[in-house]
Structure formats: structure tokens, C-alpha cells
Amino acid sequence: MGDRYYAQPAHRDASVTIMSAENLPTDIDPAVDLRQTRRNVLLRGVDIDAYVGATISLDCGPGPVRFSVNRPARPCAWMNVTVGPGAQRALRDKGGVRCTPLDDGVLAVGPTRFAVLSEPTPPAPRR
């Protein structure tokens, strides 16, 4: 299938997108799932949007995979088509995070151990 943004400068640090399941709009069709959000990993019980600037790990059993959490994943207008009307607005500031994997590894559907390896860096002061 391919990634149309592969090796593009704006996306080099964003090969994996992680989102909190709790942030999916509640008034959408129950058939909507991770595939429609265009996110690679959907976590439950983790406010992943709070970890921009952190290093995290996910362990689904075969061993941890570390990720550098680089920046928020801004939802685009396409979310209104794939998830449902109003999804882009509903996911503003909670659309997940764009990450760089720091290890090779395997992630699988099911129980996952989430760990914070380094705390998020505070945002730079505005000038």
C-alpha cells in the first residue's frame, strides 16, 4: 500500500501515530475503529496526548518497543469523512501523537504494558 509521506521532511519523525481510545467521539457509528482514525496504535486508559516530548515503551509480550513522542497528531478534515461529521473538531488537541520508534519490535492487539521512560519536556515559552 505505501505511505505517501514516506521520507518527506515533515514526516520523518512521525512514522507511528498513537491515540487514546477514550478520545474517540462518543456520538459516532459504533462500527468506526482505529482504521478510520488513520492511527497505528490505539491505547485504552492512557492520556497519550500528555506525553509529547517523552520517551515511552509499549510491551505486548515479546519485549518492549520504545518510542520518542515527538508532537501532537493534528486531525485533518478527512476525519469528518472516515469517522463522521464533526470528528475533526472533536479530536482537536486530543488526536494522538506522532512518534519515532527507537527499537525494532513487535506490537500486537491485546493487553499492553505502557511505561514512561523519560518525562515530557515542558513547552518552550512563547515570545
DSSP file with accessible surface (Angstrom, degrees, kcal/mol):
  #  RESIDUE AA STRUCTURE BP1 BP2  ACC     N-H-->O    O-->H-N    N-H-->O    O-->H-N    TCO  KAPPA ALPHA  PHI   PSI    X-CA   Y-CA   Z-CA
    1    1 A M              0   0  244      0, 0.0     0, 0.0     0, 0.0     0, 0.0   0.000 360.0 360.0 360.0 -54.3    0.0    0.0    0.0
    2    2 A G        -     0   0   71      1,-0.1     2,-0.5     2,-0.0     3,-0.0   0.002 360.0 -92.4  91.9 163.6    2.7    2.5    0.9
    3    3 A D    >   -     0   0   93      1,-0.1     3,-2.1     0, 0.0    -1,-0.1  -0.975  21.0-153.4-119.9 115.5    2.9    5.8    2.8
    4    4 A R  T 3  S+     0   0  169     -2,-0.5    -1,-0.1     1,-0.3    -2,-0.0   0.682  97.9  50.7 -64.2 -17.1    2.6    8.8    0.5
    5    5 A Y  T >  S+     0   0   90      6,-0.1     3,-2.3     3,-0.1    -1,-0.3   0.357  77.1 141.7 -99.5   4.1    4.6   10.8    3.1
    6    6 A Y  T <  S-     0   0  187     -3,-2.1     6,-0.1     1,-0.3     9,-0.0  -0.219  79.3  -1.5 -52.4 128.2    7.5    8.3    3.4
    7    7 A A  T 3  S+     0   0   48      1,-0.2    -1,-0.3     4,-0.2     5,-0.1   0.509  92.9 142.0  68.3   7.4   10.8   10.2    3.7
    8    8 A Q    X>  -     0   0   99     -3,-2.3     3,-1.9     1,-0.1     4,-0.7  -0.610  60.5-121.7 -75.3 139.2    9.2   13.6    3.4
    9    9 A P  G >4 S+     0   0   91      0, 0.0     3,-0.8     0, 0.0     4,-0.3   0.865 109.3  52.8 -52.6 -40.3   10.9   16.1    5.8
   10   10 A A  G 34 S+     0   0   66      1,-0.2     3,-0.1     2,-0.1    -5,-0.0   0.661 116.5  39.6 -71.9 -13.5    7.8   16.9    7.8
   11   11 A H  G X4 S+     0   0   46     -3,-1.9     3,-1.7    -6,-0.2    -1,-0.2   0.368  81.1  99.2-118.9   5.0    7.0   13.3    8.4
   12   12 A R  T << S+     0   0  160     -3,-0.8     3,-0.3    -4,-0.7    -2,-0.1   0.817  91.8  42.5 -64.7 -28.4   10.4   11.7    9.1
   13   13 A D  T 3  S+     0   0   62     -4,-0.3    -1,-0.3     1,-0.2    57,-0.3   0.075 108.5  64.3-102.2  25.9    9.9   11.9   12.9
   14   14 A A    <   +     0   0    2     -3,-1.7    86,-0.2     1,-0.1    -1,-0.2  -0.109  50.0 130.3-142.3  40.5    6.3   10.7   12.7
   15   15 A S  S    S+     0   0   65     84,-0.4     2,-0.4    -3,-0.3    85,-0.2   0.706  73.6  45.3 -76.9 -16.7    6.2    7.2   11.4
   16   16 A V  E     -A   99   0A  25     83,-2.0    83,-3.3    -3,-0.1     2,-0.5  -0.992  67.5-161.4-127.3 133.2    3.9    5.9   14.2
   17   17 A T  E     -A   98   0A   8     -2,-0.4    24,-2.1    81,-0.2    23,-1.5  -0.966   8.0-168.8-115.7 127.3    0.7    7.6   15.4
   18   18 A I  E     -Ab  97  41A   0     79,-2.2    79,-2.8    -2,-0.5     2,-0.3  -0.933   6.6-178.3-116.9 138.6   -0.7    6.6   18.8
   19   19 A M  E     - b   0  42A   0     22,-2.5    24,-2.9    -2,-0.4     2,-0.5  -0.962  29.2-116.1-136.4 151.6   -4.1    7.7   20.1
   20   20 A S  E >   - b   0  43A   2     -2,-0.3     3,-1.8    22,-0.2     4,-0.3  -0.762  18.8-143.0 -85.7 127.8   -6.1    7.2   23.3
   21   21 A A  G >  S+     0   0    8     22,-3.8     3,-1.8    -2,-0.5    23,-0.2   0.838  98.4  66.2 -59.3 -33.5   -9.3    5.3   22.7
   22   22 A E  G 3  S+     0   0  108     21,-0.4    -1,-0.3     1,-0.3     4,-0.1   0.687  92.6  62.7 -63.9 -17.1  -11.1    7.5   25.2
   23   23 A N  G <  S+     0   0   32     -3,-1.8    -1,-0.3     2,-0.1    -2,-0.2   0.560  73.7 110.3 -87.2  -7.9  -10.7   10.4   22.9
   24   24 A L  S <  S-     0   0   31     -3,-1.8     4,-0.0    -4,-0.3    71,-0.0  -0.460  86.5 -98.5 -63.4 135.3  -12.8    8.9   20.1
   25   25 A P    >   -     0   0   16      0, 0.0     3,-0.7     0, 0.0    -1,-0.1  -0.295  26.8-144.0 -55.8 139.3  -16.0   10.9   19.8
   26   26 A T  T 3  S+     0   0  142      1,-0.2    -2,-0.1    -3,-0.1    -3,-0.0   0.684  91.4  63.2 -81.7 -16.9  -18.8    9.1   21.6
   27   27 A D  T 3  S+     0   0  139      2,-0.0    -1,-0.2    57,-0.0     2,-0.2   0.016  82.6 105.5-100.3  30.9  -21.5   10.0   19.1
   28   28 A I  S <  S-     0   0   35     -3,-0.7    56,-0.1     1,-0.1    55,-0.0  -0.616  86.0 -74.5-104.7 167.7  -20.1    8.2   16.1
   29   29 A D    >   -     0   0  100     54,-0.5     3,-2.3    -2,-0.2    -1,-0.1  -0.343  40.5-130.8 -57.3 129.8  -21.1    5.0   14.4
   30   30 A P  T 3  S+     0   0  129      0, 0.0    -1,-0.2     0, 0.0    -2,-0.0   0.725 104.3  68.1 -60.6 -17.5  -20.1    2.0   16.7
   31   31 A A  T 3  S+     0   0   70      2,-0.1     2,-0.2     0, 0.0    -2,-0.1   0.643  76.5 103.7 -76.5 -12.7  -18.5    0.4   13.6
   32   32 A V    <   +     0   0   22     -3,-2.3     2,-0.2    51,-0.1    51,-0.1  -0.508  48.2 155.0 -72.2 133.5  -15.8    3.1   13.5
   33   33 A D    >>  -     0   0   49     -2,-0.2     3,-1.2    -9,-0.0     4,-0.9  -0.696  58.1 -56.9-141.3-163.7  -12.5    1.9   14.8
   34   34 A L  H >>>S+     0   0   44      1,-0.3     5,-1.1    -2,-0.2     4,-0.8   0.837 123.1  63.6 -54.1 -38.1   -8.8    2.5   14.6
   35   35 A R  H >45S+     0   0  190      1,-0.3     3,-0.6     2,-0.2    -1,-0.3   0.886 102.6  49.3 -58.6 -37.5   -8.7    2.0   10.8
   36   36 A Q  H <45S+     0   0   57     -3,-1.2    -1,-0.3     1,-0.2    -2,-0.2   0.751 105.7  56.8 -75.1 -22.2  -10.9    5.1   10.3
   37   37 A T  H <<5S-     0   0    0     -4,-0.9    -1,-0.2    -3,-0.8    -2,-0.2   0.623 101.2-132.1 -81.8 -12.8   -8.8    7.3   12.5
   38   38 A R  T <<5 +     0   0  105     -4,-0.8     2,-0.3    -3,-0.6    -3,-0.1   0.835  62.1 134.8  60.9  35.5   -5.7    6.7   10.5
   39   39 A R      < -     0   0   29     -5,-1.1    -1,-0.3     1,-0.1   -21,-0.2  -0.872  51.4-148.7-110.8 146.9   -3.8    6.0   13.7
   40   40 A N  S    S+     0   0   95    -23,-1.5     2,-0.4    -2,-0.3   -22,-0.2   0.834  81.5  31.8 -83.3 -35.8   -1.4    3.0   14.1
   41   41 A V  E     -b   18   0A  26    -24,-2.1   -22,-2.5    -7,-0.1     2,-0.5  -0.990  61.7-165.4-130.2 131.7   -1.9    2.3   17.8
   42   42 A L  E     -b   19   0A  46     -2,-0.4     2,-0.3   -24,-0.2   -22,-0.2  -0.974  13.8-167.8-117.7 117.5   -5.0    2.8   19.9
   43   43 A L  E     -b   20   0A  14    -24,-2.9   -22,-3.8    -2,-0.5     2,-0.4  -0.802  10.0-146.3-104.4 150.3   -4.4    2.7   23.7
   44   44 A R  S    S+     0   0  190     -2,-0.3     3,-0.1   -24,-0.2   -24,-0.0  -0.931  79.8  13.2-113.5 136.4   -7.0    2.5   26.5
   45   45 A G  S    S+     0   0   67     -2,-0.4     2,-0.4     1,-0.2    -1,-0.2   0.614  99.9 104.9  81.0  12.7   -6.5    4.1   29.8
   46   46 A V        -     0   0   22     -3,-0.2     2,-1.8   -27,-0.1     3,-0.2  -0.991  63.1-146.0-129.3 125.1   -3.6    6.3   28.8
   47   47 A D    >   +     0   0   97     -2,-0.4     3,-1.9     1,-0.2     4,-0.2  -0.587  29.3 173.1 -83.9  75.6   -3.7   10.1   28.1
   48   48 A I  G >   +     0   0    0     -2,-1.8     3,-2.2     1,-0.3    -1,-0.2   0.814  66.4  70.4 -61.3 -27.3   -1.1    9.8   25.4
   49   49 A D  G >  S+     0   0   30      1,-0.3     3,-0.7    -3,-0.2    -1,-0.3   0.746  90.7  62.7 -63.8 -18.8   -1.5   13.4   24.4
   50   50 A A  G <  S+     0   0   56     -3,-1.9    -1,-0.3     1,-0.2    -2,-0.2   0.518  90.8  69.4 -82.3  -2.6    0.1   14.4   27.7
   51   51 A Y  G X   +     0   0   58     -3,-2.2     3,-2.5    -4,-0.2    18,-0.2   0.202  57.7 140.5-107.0  17.0    3.4   12.7   26.7
   52   52 A V  T <  S+     0   0   45     -3,-0.7    69,-0.3     1,-0.3    18,-0.2  -0.402  77.8  23.9 -58.8 128.8    4.7   15.0   23.9
   53   53 A G  T 3  S+     0   0   26     16,-3.0    -1,-0.3     1,-0.4     2,-0.1   0.331 104.8 109.8  95.0  -4.9    8.5   15.2   24.5
   54   54 A A    <   -     0   0    0     -3,-2.5    15,-2.8    15,-0.2     2,-0.5  -0.468  66.0-128.6 -96.2 168.2    8.6   11.9   26.5
   55   55 A T  E     +CD  68 118A  31     63,-1.5    62,-2.8    13,-0.2    63,-1.7  -0.986  35.8 176.6-112.9 128.4   10.1    8.6   25.7
   56   56 A I  E     -CD  67 116A   0     11,-2.4    11,-2.9    -2,-0.5     2,-0.4  -0.794  18.2-145.3-124.0 167.9    7.7    5.7   26.2
   57   57 A S  E     -CD  66 115A  12     58,-2.5    58,-2.1    -2,-0.3     2,-0.4  -0.992   2.2-160.0-135.6 148.7    7.6    2.0   25.8
   58   58 A L  E     -CD  65 114A   2      7,-2.2     7,-2.2    -2,-0.4     2,-0.5  -0.994   8.3-171.7-122.0 130.7    4.9   -0.4   24.8
   59   59 A D  E     +CD  64 113A  33     54,-2.0    54,-2.9    -2,-0.4    48,-0.1  -0.954  14.2 173.2-129.1 111.8    5.3   -4.1   25.6
   60   60 A C  S    S-     0   0   29      3,-0.5    -1,-0.1    46,-0.5    47,-0.1   0.278  71.8 -76.5 -97.0   5.8    2.7   -6.6   24.2
   61   61 A G  S    S+     0   0   63     52,-0.1    46,-0.1    45,-0.1    51,-0.0  -0.282 121.2  74.5 131.8 -49.2    4.6   -9.6   25.4
   62   62 A P  S    S-     0   0   95      0, 0.0    45,-0.1     0, 0.0    -3,-0.0   0.556 114.7 -65.4 -77.4  -2.0    7.6  -10.3   23.2
   63   63 A G        -     0   0   24     43,-0.1    -3,-0.5     2,-0.0    43,-0.3  -0.483  65.2 -61.8 131.3 155.3    9.5   -7.3   24.7
   64   64 A P  E     -C   59   0A  78      0, 0.0     2,-0.4     0, 0.0    -5,-0.2  -0.338  33.5-156.7 -71.9 149.2    9.3   -3.5   24.9
   65   65 A V  E     -C   58   0A   6     -7,-2.2    -7,-2.2    40,-0.1     2,-0.3  -0.998  17.0-144.0-121.3 123.3    9.4   -1.2   22.0
   66   66 A R  E     -C   57   0A  99     -2,-0.4    36,-3.2    -9,-0.2    37,-0.8  -0.667  15.2-168.4 -90.2 147.8   10.5    2.4   22.8
   67   67 A F  E     -CE  56 101A   4    -11,-2.9   -11,-2.4    -2,-0.3     2,-0.6  -0.994  21.3-138.0-134.6 139.6    9.1    5.4   21.1
   68   68 A S  E     -CE  55 100A  34     32,-2.8    32,-2.1    -2,-0.4     2,-0.9  -0.871  23.4-142.8 -90.2 119.0   10.1    9.1   21.1
   69   69 A V  E     + E   0  99A   1    -15,-2.8   -16,-3.0    -2,-0.6    30,-0.2  -0.772  29.5 171.5 -87.0 106.1    6.8   11.0   21.4
   70   70 A N  E     -     0   0A  45     28,-2.0    29,-0.2    -2,-0.9    -1,-0.2   0.880  46.9 -23.9 -90.8 -44.5    7.6   14.0   19.1
   71   71 A R  E    S- E   0  98A  73     27,-1.4    27,-3.4   -58,-0.1    -1,-0.3  -0.990  70.7 -74.7-164.9 163.0    4.4   16.1   18.5
   72   72 A P  E     - E   0  97A  41      0, 0.0     2,-0.8     0, 0.0    25,-0.3  -0.335  40.7-126.2 -64.7 149.0    0.7   16.1   18.5
   73   73 A A        -     0   0    5     23,-2.6    22,-0.3   -55,-0.2    21,-0.1  -0.892  25.6-147.2 -95.2 108.6   -1.2   14.5   15.6
   74   74 A R        -     0   0  164     -2,-0.8     2,-0.1    20,-0.1    18,-0.1  -0.676  14.6-125.5 -80.2 123.4   -3.5   17.1   14.3
   75   75 A P        -     0   0   16      0, 0.0     2,-0.2     0, 0.0    18,-0.1  -0.443  26.0-147.4 -69.0 141.9   -6.7   15.7   12.9
   76   76 A C    >   -     0   0   56     -2,-0.1     3,-1.9     1,-0.1     4,-0.3  -0.539  30.2 -96.4-103.8 174.2   -7.5   16.7    9.3
   77   77 A A  T >> S+     0   0   59      1,-0.3     3,-1.6    -2,-0.2     4,-0.5   0.757 115.4  75.7 -62.8 -22.5  -10.8   17.3    7.6
   78   78 A W  H >> S+     0   0  134      1,-0.3     4,-2.5     2,-0.2     3,-1.2   0.804  81.1  70.9 -61.3 -25.2  -10.7   13.7    6.2
   79   79 A M  H <>>S+     0   0    4     -3,-1.9     4,-2.5     1,-0.3     5,-1.6   0.847  89.8  60.6 -59.3 -32.8  -11.7   12.6    9.8
   80   80 A N  H <45S+     0   0   53     -3,-1.6    -1,-0.3    -4,-0.3    -2,-0.2   0.784 110.9  40.6 -65.7 -26.0  -15.1   14.1    9.1
   81   81 A V  H <<5S+     0   0   99     -3,-1.2    -2,-0.2    -4,-0.5    -1,-0.2   0.897 123.9  34.2 -86.0 -47.7  -15.5   11.6    6.2
   82   82 A T  H  <5S+     0   0   35     -4,-2.5    -3,-0.2   -46,-0.1    -2,-0.2   0.853 133.2  24.7 -82.2 -35.3  -13.9    8.5    7.7
   83   83 A V  T  <5S-     0   0    7     -4,-2.5   -54,-0.5    -5,-0.3    -3,-0.2   0.852 119.6 -86.7 -95.9 -46.1  -15.0    8.9   11.4
   84   84 A G    > < -     0   0   14     -5,-1.6     3,-2.1   -56,-0.1     4,-0.3  -0.709  56.0 -46.4 149.5 160.8  -18.1   11.0   11.0
   85   85 A P  T 3  S+     0   0  125      0, 0.0    -4,-0.1     0, 0.0    -5,-0.0  -0.241 124.0  18.4 -54.9 133.4  -19.3   14.7   10.8
   86   86 A G  T 3> S+     0   0   44      3,-0.0     4,-2.5     4,-0.0     5,-0.2   0.388  86.5 119.8  87.7  -2.9  -17.6   16.8   13.4
   87   87 A A  H <> S+     0   0    2     -3,-2.1     4,-2.1     1,-0.2     5,-0.1   0.892  70.3  55.8 -63.8 -40.1  -14.8   14.4   14.2
   88   88 A Q  H  4 S+     0   0   60     -4,-0.3     4,-0.4     1,-0.2    -1,-0.2   0.951 113.2  41.1 -58.4 -47.3  -12.0   16.8   13.2
   89   89 A R  H >4 S+     0   0  183      1,-0.2     3,-1.2     2,-0.2    -1,-0.2   0.918 113.3  53.8 -66.7 -41.9  -13.3   19.4   15.7
   90   90 A A  H 3< S+     0   0   37     -4,-2.5    -1,-0.2     1,-0.3    -2,-0.2   0.824 111.3  46.3 -64.1 -29.0  -14.0   16.7   18.4
   91   91 A L  T >< S+     0   0    0     -4,-2.1     3,-2.4    -5,-0.2    -1,-0.3   0.432  79.0 129.8 -95.7   1.5  -10.4   15.4   18.1
   92   92 A R  T <  S+     0   0  132     -3,-1.2   -18,-0.1    -4,-0.4    -3,-0.0  -0.344  85.2   3.7 -58.8 130.9   -8.7   18.9   18.2
   93   93 A D  T 3  S+     0   0  127      1,-0.1    -1,-0.3   -20,-0.1   -19,-0.1   0.541 132.7  60.2  66.4  10.3   -6.0   18.8   20.9
   94   94 A K    <   +     0   0   89     -3,-2.4   -74,-0.2   -21,-0.1    -2,-0.2   0.003  61.5 115.4-151.6  37.7   -6.6   15.1   21.5
   95   95 A G  S    S-     0   0    2      1,-0.3     2,-0.2   -22,-0.3    -3,-0.1   0.313  81.3-103.2 -91.4   7.8   -5.9   13.4   18.2
   96   96 A G        -     0   0    0     -5,-0.1   -23,-2.6   -77,-0.1    -1,-0.3  -0.550  40.3 -73.2 103.0-170.7   -3.0   11.4   19.4
   97   97 A V  E     -AE  18  72A   0    -79,-2.8   -79,-2.2   -25,-0.3     2,-0.5  -0.947  26.1-127.8-133.4 150.5    0.8   11.8   19.0
   98   98 A R  E     -AE  17  71A  46    -27,-3.4   -28,-2.0    -2,-0.3   -27,-1.4  -0.852  38.6-177.7 -98.4 129.0    3.3   11.3   16.2
   99   99 A C  E     -AE  16  69A   0    -83,-3.3   -83,-2.0    -2,-0.5   -84,-0.4  -0.870  29.4-138.2-130.2 160.2    6.2    9.1   17.3
  100  100 A T  E     - E   0  68A  40    -32,-2.1   -32,-2.8    -2,-0.3     2,-0.2  -0.981  29.2-128.3-114.1 124.3    9.5    7.7   16.1
  101  101 A P  E     - E   0  67A  50      0, 0.0   -34,-0.3     0, 0.0     3,-0.1  -0.546  17.3-167.5 -70.1 137.5   10.2    4.1   17.1
  102  102 A L        +     0   0   71    -36,-3.2     2,-0.3    -2,-0.2   -35,-0.2   0.480  68.6  36.0-101.9  -8.3   13.5    3.7   18.8
  103  103 A D  S    S-     0   0   52    -37,-0.8     2,-0.3     2,-0.0    -1,-0.1  -0.960  79.8-113.4-137.8 157.9   13.7   -0.1   18.6
  104  104 A D        +     0   0  166     -2,-0.3     2,-0.3    -3,-0.1   -38,-0.1  -0.619  60.6 122.6 -79.6 152.1   12.7   -2.9   16.3
  105  105 A G        -     0   0   56     -2,-0.3     2,-0.4   -40,-0.1   -40,-0.1  -0.987  55.7 -85.9 173.2-175.2   10.0   -5.0   17.8
  106  106 A V        -     0   0   88     -2,-0.3   -46,-0.5   -43,-0.3     2,-0.4  -0.962  25.5-171.2-123.4 130.2    6.5   -6.5   17.7
  107  107 A L        -     0   0   66     -2,-0.4     2,-0.3   -48,-0.1     5,-0.0  -0.942  13.6-177.2-114.7 144.3    3.3   -4.9   18.8
  108  108 A A        -     0   0   57     -2,-0.4     2,-0.2     3,-0.1    -2,-0.0  -0.936  33.9 -92.3-138.2 160.0    0.1   -6.9   18.9
  109  109 A V  S    S+     0   0  155     -2,-0.3   -49,-0.0     3,-0.0     0, 0.0  -0.524  87.5  47.0 -69.7 134.9   -3.6   -6.4   19.6
  110  110 A G  S    S+     0   0   45     -2,-0.2    -2,-0.1     2,-0.0     0, 0.0  -0.821  97.7   2.0 130.9-167.6   -4.4   -7.1   23.3
  111  111 A P        -     0   0  128      0, 0.0     2,-0.4     0, 0.0    -3,-0.1  -0.248  63.7-175.0 -56.9 136.1   -3.0   -6.3   26.7
  112  112 A T        -     0   0   55    -51,-0.0     2,-0.6    -5,-0.0   -52,-0.2  -0.998  24.4-132.8-137.5 137.4    0.0   -4.0   26.6
  113  113 A R  E     -D   59   0A 176    -54,-2.9   -54,-2.0    -2,-0.4     2,-0.4  -0.821  24.0-160.5 -91.0 123.0    2.3   -2.6   29.3
  114  114 A F  E     +D   58   0A  50     -2,-0.6     2,-0.3   -56,-0.2   -56,-0.2  -0.884  13.7 175.6-103.1 133.4    2.7    1.1   28.9
  115  115 A A  E     -D   57   0A  33    -58,-2.1   -58,-2.5    -2,-0.4     2,-0.6  -0.997  27.9-137.6-140.0 144.1    5.7    2.8   30.6
  116  116 A V  E     +D   56   0A  43     -2,-0.3   -60,-0.2   -60,-0.2     3,-0.1  -0.904  20.2 178.1 -98.9 119.4    7.2    6.3   30.6
  117  117 A L  E    S+     0   0A  92    -62,-2.8     2,-0.3    -2,-0.6   -61,-0.2   0.754  73.5  13.8 -94.0 -31.4   11.0    6.2   30.3
  118  118 A S  E    S-D   55   0A  49    -63,-1.7   -63,-1.5     3,-0.0    -1,-0.4  -0.980  86.6-113.3-144.0 137.9   11.6    9.9   30.3
  119  119 A E        -     0   0  136     -2,-0.3   -68,-0.1   -65,-0.2   -63,-0.0  -0.262  42.6 -88.1 -67.9 155.9    9.1   12.6   31.3
  120  120 A P        -     0   0   40      0, 0.0   -67,-0.2     0, 0.0   -66,-0.2  -0.283  41.0-118.4 -61.8 146.8    7.7   15.1   28.7
  121  121 A T        -     0   0   96    -69,-0.3   -67,-0.1   -70,-0.1     3,-0.1  -0.696  32.7-109.5 -84.6 138.1    9.8   18.2   28.2
  122  122 A P        -     0   0  113      0, 0.0    -1,-0.1     0, 0.0   -69,-0.0  -0.367  41.8 -96.9 -65.3 149.3    7.9   21.4   29.1
  123  123 A P        -     0   0  122      0, 0.0     3,-0.1     0, 0.0   -70,-0.0  -0.319  43.1-100.5 -64.8 148.9    6.9   23.6   26.1
  124  124 A A        -     0   0   88      1,-0.1     2,-0.0    -3,-0.1    -3,-0.0  -0.387  46.1 -97.8 -66.7 144.0    9.2   26.4   25.2
  125  125 A P        -     0   0  109      0, 0.0     2,-0.2     0, 0.0    -1,-0.1  -0.357  39.6-114.0 -63.8 143.7    8.0   29.8   26.4
  126  126 A R              0   0  243     -3,-0.1     0, 0.0     1,-0.0     0, 0.0  -0.584 360.0 360.0 -77.3 143.3    6.1   31.9   23.8
  127  127 A R              0   0  282     -2,-0.2    -1,-0.0     0, 0.0     0, 0.0  -0.781 360.0 360.0-112.7 360.0    7.8   35.1   22.7
